[in-house]
Structures are given as C-alpha cells and as structure tokens.
C-alpha cells in the first residue's frame, strides 16, 4: 500500500506475528482493532461489536461453503466480512469501520486520521471539580463500567493534578483512603466498577466512617436504562451505600454535575465522613456543553474553631483550680490541639494520658506523659487515673477499650456534640474546638495552681514499668522472638517523625504496651478494629507524603501479624509498582493469636486459628521488593535498619512466639 501522508501510521504487530486464518486485538493510539490475516492479506476493523461491545479480536475466522470468510464475535456470534466490515445482508454504510493497512519490512502499520479535539464530558468537569477541592490521590481499579470516568481521571493525572494508584483489591483501596484521611484530614478517592468492585469497598469505608476520616468513593454503574431488572452486575448501589455514606448520589443525565462533586467533597471534608457518587456507564461520556467546574472550597467552607462561652470557661477553670490531682486524657480528636493541651498540662502539672488512637500525640519521654490508657495501655496510665480527683478529657469518645472510669468527676471537651456524654453522663460537657478551649482555660487559670506537681510520681512509675519491660527481653521458649524485644528495638530505631500504621491483633496490643513513642503519628483501625488495615493504610500514608509538604520525606512503617498481612498481601505488588517507600514489620506466629487467646480465656478449645503461611520474606522478593526473615532476636535490629534504608517497599518477617506477647 502506498503511504498516505495525511494519516498517522502506527506499528501494531510483526509481519509473522499473525498466521493465516487468525485474528487478534491490537491497539493504535486510543483505538482498539481486530487485526486479521486472510490468506496473507491483512485487514483491520473496529474491535467493538455493535451488538453488546464484544471484542472481535478474540473471535474466530470461519469460511462458509461459498468460500466467504467471516469474522465471528466471541460473545453472541455476530459475523463480519474482515475486508469490508459488513455483516451478512448489511448495507454498505452500516458495517464496522475498516482501517488502512501498510505492511512494511519491519511490521504491520495501521493508518489513523488525526484525532479530533477532545470533547469535554460531564466526568471531565467532575474530575476537575474534585481536584479543585484538593483531591490529589485516587486508589482503585479501572474496569468496564468506569472507563469514561477513568479517562477523565487520566486527563487530570496527565496535567499533574492527581496520581492514580491501581490496586489489586478494592478493599485495599478503601483502607488506603482511610489511612490517608486519618493522617491528613483530607480525602483521597477510591474508584471501582459496578457490582462486586463497589461492594468490595465496604469494610474500608466503614473503617473511615466510624473513625471520622474523610473519603470520596467513586463507583461505576450499569447503564441507566437497565437499572432494576437485574442486569449483569446491577445492584442497588444507592441502597447498599446508604448506611456507610454521609452523602450518596447517582449522577444522572440531568444532574448538575459539578455541584454533585462539589457537595460530595464538602461532605467528606466538613463532616469527616464518606461521600459517594454513582456513575452510570452511559452518563460518563455525555458532552458537558457549557458546564464549568466549581472553583473549589473558597466561599463554601467556614472556619471550624468553635469556642465555648466565657461562663463555661470560667466553670472549667474553677473546677480545675479546686482539684489537687487532675489528669488530662486526650483522644484522637485532640490531635490538632495538642500544643495548647500540653501547655495547659504544664501549667496544671497534670499527667497526660492518651487513648490508644491518641498514642504518639505526646511523646512518652515528656515529663508529664503517662502513656496509653486501657486494654492496649500501660500500668502507668491506669495508676494515675485511679489516683486522680478530676478528669479533663479532650477529643476522646470514651470507648470501652479505653476504660475511662465514670466514678471520677469528668469535664469532657469535644468539637462533636454527639460525642459529649455518649456512653454515660459527665459532670461538665463542653462543646468547643480542642485547641481553642485549652488555650482559653489556660489563660483563665491563676499563675499559681493548687494542683500537686505529679512529675516525680510519673518518673517513678515509668521506672517501674520500664524495669518490668526490660525483664521480659530475655524471655525465650524456643518458639520465636518475644514481642517485648521487637518493640523495644523499634522504640530505639523508628525515626521520630515516622508515620506508623498498625493492624489488629496481639501485635497491636504489644505495640500499645511496649512501644515508646517519640511523637510519631500512629494510624489504626479504631472503632471497627479491622484486621488487614495496616499495610493498605500505609499505602495511603505514603501517597500523602508525596502530595502534601507537611508529610514529605517522612518514613512510613506498617506493623501487622501474619493474619492481617495475608488479607491484602497481593497489594504488596502495588507498592512495588509505584515504588512506595514502606517498611512493613510482620510478626509471624502462624496463627490468629488473639483469637486463640480469647478461646482459652473463655474456656473454649483452641480451634481453627492456625495458619498455613508462605515464607513472607521470599514472597516480598518475588514481588520485586526487599524481604528479610528474622528467627533470632539478635538479628532484628540489623534487619530493620536494612529495610528502613531501602528506597522502596521492604518487609521484615519475624518468627514470633504467640505466647510471649
């Protein structure tokens, strides 16, 4: 064929790649085509069957009794002449598009006309609106019912406005978004197809919802005209997501498309919750017309610093000045107000206890730090709660795992009115921003407070507990490394500004007891308590270190047991693909150790908690990451430092003793 200079010629195959009588799918530019070889003559037609979009390149060549060749669609058997694109009995203008072919010495080329300018679609407008709101990372899987939306996200990524991370399981995408939201207070987005892709998000979205983390869920859906009757992958997504999403809407032909995305982003950020948009397949590529993206949050989001009135502040001050042994308990909700809370504690000489979710919000080496209270906590914190005469609680939801006693007088401060007195009445519920309220109370206190300076007692109690921890370092039953040694080493070596995502199980309880924080950020599945959270959340945290200056350069570490890592271990390949700098510490005791412990405590026989595991370190290497296996306590320090210094995903597998936790 003579080369047509008005066409762009794109090489799609080798000359000897396709035998006579065969067909295959090839791609030129953004076009998918069915390339055929009919007795040495190559032809190319549009790959999409006009019936239901079947891939003609996966079909077969059949010869009729009259010698006519037909390309048969693999889905429903529609036939097309490979040379003309026509079906039997079709008119000349009703067949598949045929593309020009040029067979050259170095391959087969297909000629394409210049692409027309991209026509802006409604999902283009919505993707632009989303990035205007500051959404920078999207985790998910591109699939058949979200291709129009995916292309809109691709265009935003091409301009450097967002980064897309293709995961192996949608559950990992939701947990990554939850981790991102817990760390930053800003939403990342998760993308799925209709049906099973969407339902796979549920656990991670519930984790975000109950821990008040903003997430944006974008799910594909079947065409509008087949809603309801039970088409392939048609489920009622609006009903399915209603319990988990604060905001959930279907994007329809007549919707105000930019405003829907605007409301979704605002709900996620302001309500610190899950916002969900459903995108029917046929809506995704509709022309946008003269629609414009919204400008973003300017003029739509108010400052959230709420202060209690002066009389209530005076009441807090009076009660604190009357107390001799006040303590302060801080939860995850106090995160942004910690400088003001610590300043108040220093004026009161009061110990600061944290909930498990608040671990790391005050360094354990601070002279007023009392560690974590509750099941995952230390005897230091428990002792000071028992000895106090007033509790000032900031940003704590009073989980039963924390165990804040209702037998002591309680002043509770929170920015969420529903959290105040949530499980039982408190003496003084205070609605206000944590930092602002602590600042006002501090200013109202007299320069000399009556409260006992409890620093010496804190130092004494820490010395007792540290001696107890040190006594456990040598424990060895010959079944693996003990947890006290692991977390003693991590306390020494984890960078002070690291971000640590922890899982659920005995590994987590041990982390709470033994790890001494220097101020690292800790992410966990709090109220949901979902196994499998840690590594996926670490992917979200790592994305935040790329998106936001305040987290840039910080190390991301995740910690789990073998049961937790096994749930989403396929997404270690995602970390390798995007070269995520994550150091994963895996405590492998070959069982669901926490459940075995609960069975024994309840006088049940231990049953079906044992696990059959691969060599996880070898698995990490097979995926393309770094993997190291530790079987002796003396090996761990060097293995961890090696992993921490590796630029990319690294896994340290430690064979541990399920009894020495």
N, C-alpha and C positions, 0 to 999 in steps of 0.2 A: 504494500500500500504506500502511496506517496504521502509523505508527511504534510499534514495540514498545519501551517504556521500559526493559524488562528486558534488552535487548540493547545492545551497544556497536556503533554504526553507523560504519562506516569507508568513506570515499570511495575508490573504486578506479579510476574512469575518467570521462571526459566522456561526455555523452549521445550525442554524434555521433561518438565515437571508434571505435565498432564497427558496421560496416554490417550489414544483414540477411544472414543465412546465413553468418556468420563466427563464429570462436571465438578467444579469446586468453587467455593466462595473466595473472592478476592476483594481487596479494598483499594480504592484510588481516591485520595483526598478524603472527603467525608462520605463518599458513595460506596455502597456495598453492591457487588455484582456477582452474577453467576457466569463463570468462565467455562466454556465448553470446547471440546475437541471432537469435531465431526469429520472423521476420515482425514485428519491432518489440517482441517480448516478450523481456525479458532474463531469463536464468537463470544460476545459478552452482552448480557441483558441485565436489567434491573433485578436485583436479588429478591425483592419483596413480592410475594404472590399477592395479587389484588383481592383474593378471597378473604384470608384472615392473616395475611402477613407472613406466611410460611417462607422459610429460607430455601429458595430454589437451588442454591448451590449445594445443598445437602440432599438433593433429589437424585434422579437417575435418568439415563438416556435410554429410550426404548424405540425400537424400529418396528413400524407397522407392516402388515402383509403387503402394502403397496410400496414399501421401501422408504416411506416418510419417517424421519427421525422426530421424536418428541422428547422434550424435557418435562419430566413429571414431578410435580410438587410432592415433597415427602409427607405433608400433613394430610391433604384431602384428595390428592390425585389429579389436580388440575394439570392439563397439558399445554405446552407452548412450543411453537416451532423455534428452535435455537437460532435460526438465521433471520427470522422476521419478527419474532416475539409474539406472533399471533396464536390464539387458541383455535381449535377446530371450529370452523364456521364463523369466526370473528371478522369484523370489518377491519379495513386497513388502518383506521385511526383509533382502534380500541385495544391494541395489544400492549405488551411490555416494551419499554424503551430499549433500543439496541444502541450500543456504544461502538464507536470506531475502534478498530484493532490495527496495530502495526507490529508485525513480527520482525524482530531485528536479531542480529547475531548474538547479542548479549541478553536477550529476553523478549518477553511479550509486553507491549505497551498499550495502554488504553488512553484515548484522547478525550479530554474533558473541556467543555466550554468554560469560560471564566465564570466564577461563582458570582451570582448577583449579590448586592449588598445585603447584609443580614437584616431581616425584618424583625424589629423588636417585638417580643412576645410578652404576655402577661407575667410569665415566670421570670423573664429578664427584669421587669420592673420590680417584682417582689424580691428577687435576689439583690438587686441594687439597694432597695429599701433596707433589707436585712444588714448589708454591710455598712450602710449609713448609720445604723444603730450600733455598730462596733462589733458585730459578729465576725470573727476572724478565722475560726476553725470549724470544719464540718467533718464528722466521722460517719461512715456508712458504707453502703453497698449500692453501686449503680446497677439498675435492673430494668426489666421490660416495661414496668408501669411507672417509672420515674425518669424516662430518658429525656423528655422535654425540660423538666426541672433540672436534671443533671447538666444539660447543656448550658442552661442559664448560670449554674454554679461554675461551670468550666470557664465561661467568659469572665466572670468575676475573678476567678483564680488566675486567668491569663493576664489580667491587669494588676495582679499582686494584691488584690483586696482581701483574699481569703486563701486558706490552704485546705485541700481536701485530703483526708486520710481514709483510704479504702481498707476496711477491716474484713475479718474472716467470719465474724458472727455479729449480728446486730446488737446482741446483749452487751458485747464489749463496747460497742459504740455508745450505748446509753450510759454505761458506767464511766466511760471516758469523759462524756459530757458532764456527768455528775461530779466527777473529780475536778474538772475544770471549773465548774460553778462554785464548788465548795472552797476552792483555793482563791478564786479571783472575785467572786460576787458578780461575775459577768457570764452571760450564756454562750455556750458553744451549741452547734446544731447537730442533730443526727438525722441521717437520710436513709429511708428504706423503700422497698416496693410495697405493694398492697399485700393483704393476707398475712402469710407467715412472717414476712420481713417486718411488718408493723408490729405483730404480736410479740415478736422476739425482743422488742424494746422494753416490755412492761416492767421487768424486775429492776432494771437500771433506772427507769423513770420513777418508779415508786421509791427507790432509794433517794433520789434527788428530792422528791416531794416531801417525804417525811423529815428530811434533814434541811429543808428550806434552801435548796440550791437551784438557781435559775437554769433552765434547759429549754431549748427550742427543738421540737420534734417535727420533721417534715416527712410525711408518708405519701407514697403513691397510692393510686386507687384505680379501679376499673373505670371504664367509660360511664358517663352519667346515665346514658340510656339503658344500661344493664344493671343499675343499682337494684338490689332487692330480690330478683328471681333466683339467685343462686348461680351466677356466672362463675367461671374459673377465678379463684382467689378473691371472690366478692364476699367480704364480711362487713358487718355494720361497724365501721371504724369509729364513727361518732359515738355510738353506744359503748364500744369497747374502751375508748379512751376517756369517757366521761368521768369515771371515778378518779383517775390519776391526773388529768389535765385541768388546771385552773381555767384555761381558755382553750377551746377546741372548736374549730370551724372548718367547714368544707368550702373549698374555693370553687365557685360556680362561674358559668359564663357571664352572668350579670353582676358578679360581685364587684365591689370597689377594691380592686386587688391590692393596691399599695396600702390602703387603710387596713386591710386584714393583716398584712405583715406588720404594719405599724402597731396594731393592737396586740399582736402576738408577742412582739419584742417587749412592749411596755409591760404586759402582764408578767412575762418571765422575770424582768428586772425589778419592777416595783413590788410585785407580790412574792418574789423569790420562790418561784414555783415553775411547774411545767406548762409550757404553752405548745399547742399542737395545731398544725394545719394539714388538711387532707387535700391532695391534688389529683382529681380525676385525670386520667390519661389524655382525654380529648380536650381538656381545658388548658393543658400545659403549653401548647404551642399556638394558642389563639393570638392573633395580632393585638398589640397593645393599643393601637390607634394613637390618640393624643395623650394617653395616660403618662404621668410622670411619677418617679419615685418620691417618697417623702424625704424631707431633709434630715431626719433623724430625731434624737431626743430633745433637741433645743426647743424650748417653749412647751414641752409636753410632760416633763418630769420635774417635780418640785424637790427642794432640799428636804431631807428627811430627819433633820436634827430637831427632835421634839424635846422640850424641857418641861418638867413638872412645875406647877405654880410655886410661888415663893413660900406660901404657908406649908405646903407639903415638904419642901426642902428643909424648912425650919424644924418640922416634926422629925425628919430623919436625923438632923443634927442633934436635937435634944436626946433622942434615944441612944445615939452613939456616945454622946458625952456622959450619959448615965451608966454606960456599960463599963465593966472592968476588964473583961476578956472577950472583946468582939472578934469575930473572924469574918473574912470575906471569901465567898465561894464564887468562882467565875466559870461560866459555861462557854460553849462555842459562840453564843450570841454576843459575848462581850469582846470578841476578837478585835474589832476596830477601836474599841475604847480602852484598851489595856494600858497605854501610857498614863491616862488620867486615873484609872483604877489603882495602878501601882503607886502613883503619887499619893492617893488617898490612904492606901495601906501604910505607907511610910509615915504619914502624919499620925495615924492611929496606932502605929506599932503593932498592927494586926497581921496574923498569918494569912496567906492567900492560898486557898485550896482550889483545885480545879476539878471539873468533871473529866471523865476520860476523853470526851470530844474536845475539851479545852486544854488537853495536855500540850505543853510546849508554849502556851501563851505567856507564861512567866518562867524564866529559866530556873531549873532546880537548884542552881548554885546561888540564887538570890537569897539574902539572909532572911527574907520573910516568906519564901516559898515553902509550902508544906506538902507538895506533891499531889497525886491524884486520889480522890475520894471514891470509895465504892468497891465493887467486885474486882475491878482491874486496877485497884489502887494500892496504896502503901499504908502501913500502920501509923506512919507519921500523921497523915491527914486525918485518919479516924480518931487518933488520940486528941487532936486539937478540937475536933468537932464535939467530942464528948466533954471536954473541959470548958467550952465556951459558955458565955451567958447571953450572946446575941449573934445572930447570923445575918449578914448583909449579902444577899445573893444577886449577882449581876448576870443576866443573859443565860440563866440556867432553866431548863424546862422540867426539872425535878423528876428525872427518870428514876424508876425503881432500881435500876442498876447502880445509880449514883448513891441512893440511900441517904439523902439529906433528912435528918430527923425532924419530924413535926413537933417534937417535945420541947424544942427551944424557941424563943421568940425569933421571928423571921421578918426582915424587911426584904421584899423582892422587887427588883427593878428590871423592867424589860420594855423593849420597843414594840412588842407584840402583846396587845391587851388580852388576847385569848390565853396566853401562857401564864398570866398572873393568877395564882391560886388554882392552877389547872387540876391538880390531883387532891388538894386539900386547902382549906383556908389558911391564909398567912396573916400575920399581925398588921402589916402595912404594905399593901400592894401599890407600886409606883409605876406609872406609865411614863416612859421617857427614854430618850437616847442615852445609851450607857455612858459614853464619854462625857457628854454634856452634863448629865446628872451627877456623875462622880466629881466633875470639876466644880459644880455649884455647891455640893456638900462640903468639899474640901475648903472652899472659900468661906463657908459659914462656920467651920469649926474654929474654936479658940486656939491660940498658938500653943497652949499647954493643955494637953488632953489628959484625962484621968486614967485612961486605959493602961494596963500593965504592959511593959515592953517585953514581948514574948520571944525576942531573938535568941536569947541564951537557951531557952527551952527548946526552940526549934533546932539549934545546933546540936543539943544533947540527943534529941530524938532521931535526928539524921545519923548521928554517930552510931546509935544502937542499931538502926536499920541497915546501915552500910556494913557494919560488922557481921550482921546476920547474912547479908548477901555474899560477903566475902567467904563466909564459912561454907557456902554452897558451891563455890567454884571448883572444889576438888571432888565433888560427888561423881562417882563413876560406877555404874552397874555392868559395864561391858556391853551395853546395847546402843551406845551412841553418845553424842555430846549433850551436856545438860544446858538448859535454857539460860541459867544464870550466867554462865560463861559467855554465851553468844551475845547477850545484851550488855554485859559488862564491856566486852570488846567493842561493840557498836557505840556505846556511850563515849568511849575514848576516841573513836576514829571517824564517826559521822560528822561532816562539816557543820558548823554552827548555823549556816543559813540554808541547810538542805531542806527539801520537801520530802516527807516520808508518808507513803500510803500503806496502811496496814489492813490486813484481812480480818477474818473472823475465825475464832477457834482458840486452842490453847496457846498458839503462837502469839495471839493478841493479848491474852491475859498476862503472859510473861513479859511482853513489851511494856504493858502498863505498869507492872510491878518493878521490873528491873532496869529498864532503860531510863537514864537520867538525861533530861533534855537540857540543851544549852540555848533553847529558843527556836528550835526547828519547827516548821509548820507540819502538823500531823493531820492527815486525811483518813477518814474511816467511814464505814457504813454504820451509822449510829443507831437510829431507831429501827431500821429494817434489819440490820445485822446480817447482811447477805454475804455468804461465802462467795469467793470469786471476785470480790471488789478490787483488791489491791493492785494487781498488775494493770488492769484496764484503766483504773483511775490514774495510775502513774502515767499512762499514755496521754491522758487529758492534761495532767500537770505539766508534762514535758511540752505539749503544744503551747501551754500558757507561757512557758519560758522562752518560746520563740515569738509569741505575739505581743507580750507586754514588757515594757522596760523594767518594771519593778521586780520581775522574776528572772530576767535574763541572766544567764550564767550560773544559776543555782543548780546544784546537783539534785536529781530525782532518784529516790530509793523506794523500792516497794518490798514488803515483807509478807510472806504467806506460808501456810502449810502446804503439804502435797495435795490435800483435798481441794483447797481453794485454787491453786495454780492449775490443777487439772481441768477445771471447768472451762477455762478460756485459753488453754495453752496454745491453740492454733494461732492466736494473735501475737505470739512471740515473733512470728514471721512478719507481722505488720510492723513491729518495732524495728526489725531488721531492714525491711523495705525502705522505711523512711529514716533510717539511721538515728533512731531515738536513743538519746544518752540516758538509759535507765539501768540502774543496778538493782537486780532482784535477788533477795535473800530468801531461799526456800528451805524451810525446816521440814525434812522428810522423815517421818516416823512410820510410814507405810500403814497409817490408819487414820480414821476420823477420831483423833484422840479425845477431843472434847466430848463427843457423844459416848465413847467408851467410858469416860469418867462419869458422865451423867447416868449411864446404865448401872454402874457399880454403886453410885450414891443412892439410887432408887431401888437398890437390891434387885435389879434385873440382871439376867445373864448378859455378858457382852456378846453381841450378835451382829454380824454383817457390817462391822465397822472397819474391817481390814481392807487394804487397798493393794491392787497389783499395779506397780509403777514401773515406768521405764527408768533408765539412767537419765535423769533430767539434764545433767551437765552435758552428756553426749547429745541429747536432743537439741539443746541450745546451739551446740556446734553444728549439727546437721542443718539447722535453720539458717546458719550464717553468722551467728553471734558468738560471744565468748562464753564458755562454760567451764566451771571448776567444781570438782566434788571434794568435800571435806569429810573425813571419817574420824579424825582425831582433833581434840580441842586445840592442840598446838599448831594446827595447820590453818586455822580460820583467819587469824589476823593478816597473814600474808595474802591469802586468797581474796579477802575483802579488799585490801588495798590494791591488788592487781585489777580486780573488777572495777573499782572506783576510778582508777586511772585509765580504763579502757574508754575510748571515744566511740560509743555505740552501746547497744544492748548487751548486758553481761549478766550471767546467772551464776550464783554461788549456791550449790546444793549441799546442805549439811545433813548428814545422817544423825538423827537425834533420838533421844530416849523419851518415849511417851510418858514415862513415869516421873522424870526429873524436869518438871515444868515450874 
